[in-house]
Amino acid sequence: MRKVNEEEIKALKGQGFILQNNNEDFVCRVITVDGTLKKEKLCKLGEIADKYGYGHISFTTRLTVEIPGIKYESIENVKRELEEVGLYSGGTGNRVRPVVACKGTVCKFGLLDTQSLAREVHEKFYLGFYDMKLPHKFKVGIAGCPNNCTKADLNDFGIVGGKKGSVKIFLGGKWGKKPKIGEELGGLYSLEEALNIMEKVILAYKDESPIGERFGTLVDRIGVEAFK
Ligand code: SF4
C-alpha cells in the first residue's frame, strides 16, 4: 500500500473512511438514514465486506454501519459499489451528523413515526446543510415516546414523542467525556414546528458559537430562555 499522508487521511475521514488503529486499513462508515436497510443494501454491504474488507460489518451506536479492513486502493471501488444500491459513506466532521431515531414507527409504545421523521431530518439537515461548516458536530436524536430509548436528550437537539403526535424538544445535550443532559425547551410542538425550530437553532449555533464550541456550551452561556 502506498503511504497515505495526513492531509489525505483527514480528507478521507470527511468522506466517512476512517483510519484504523493499525494505521493501514480504513473503516468505511455507511449511513442508513433511518436505521433500516432492505435486502439489496444489506447484501451489498456483506459483499463489499467480503470483497474489500475483513468479511464482516458492524453496527454503530448511531445507526450507521461500518465495514472495517478497507485498503486505501479499494476506496474508490467501495464508493462505486455503495452507489450502485443508493448507499453512501460519511457521517463525520463539523456538521449535522446522521440522525438517530428509535423504532417508534413499529414499536407498540411509539407515539410518532420516528423513521419517517428521521428521513425528513436527514434530507433537510444532513444532506441540505452538508456544506454548512458548523463550530462542531451537531447530533440529532429522536425518541418515539417518553421511554426515550435513543436518549434523545443526550443529543445537541433531541425530539421526544408526546401526546397526540406532539413532541418535546431538548437542547444542548451531549455524551462523551463530560456528559450533559439537554435542557427542555418547554411546551409541546407539532413536527412541522420542531423542524422549523431545528433549522433556527442550527443557524443560531453557526452564528453565535466560536469554532470548537459544542452547542450545549452555547445553551449554558446564553440560557435556554434565549432560544424561546
Ligand atoms: S422510545 Fe418509546 S417508541 Fe421508541 S423504541 Fe423506546 S419504547 Fe419504543
Residues whose N, C-alpha, C, O or C-beta is under 5 A from the ligand:
A	BS01	SF4	C102 K103 G104 C107 F109 G110 A143 G144 C145 N147 N148 C149
